[in-house]
Amino acid sequence: MTVTPSDSPIAPVLHELNRLLTELRALLSEEQRHVGRRDVDALLPLLDQKSRLIRNVETLDAQRRGLVCDSGNQDTRKGMDAFLRLQADGPQLTTMWTDILSLLEECRALNESNGAIIHQSMAMNERMLNVFRGASADETTAYGPEGTRNSPRGSRNLGKA
């Protein structure tokens, strides 16, 4: 989205939030491709980028919240809407804010999807390990009273490397 320059103090914050969230969405999509292929080497640098982007988004959002609250509005959706209506370029900023909220939702959904893929992969790996330990793929590993892992019933060692 192209918006003309603004005198509003929130405009640069929203512009940068929009840019960072667009970058985060692209990174999460790339992360999803690598997670699906179990390409750990490609994922490691993405995790650093993801952390940096999230920290920057959080910093900008804190600035946004500060501007909204300093104007006498509450840090709520209604408060933000009221704050934006008071700006000279309120309609443009409101459109950008709506885009930001959509980007946030897309990022949340991608991140949850990536987490679900990772969780599924971990569960499958655990089932495979149980088979190698001599248990059925559906048996779960239990923990003893001291928190140590107990082998599943009837497990046997299939060999040592």
Secondary structure, 3 states (H helix, E strand, C coil): CCCCCCCCCCHHHHHHHHHHHHHHHHHHHHHHHHHHHCCHHHHHHHHHHHHHHHHHHHHHHHHHHHHHHHCCCCCCHHHHHHHHHCCCCHHHHHHHHHHHHHHHHHHHHHHHHHHHHHHHHHHHHHHHHHHHCCCCCCCCCEECCCCCEECCCCCCCCCCC
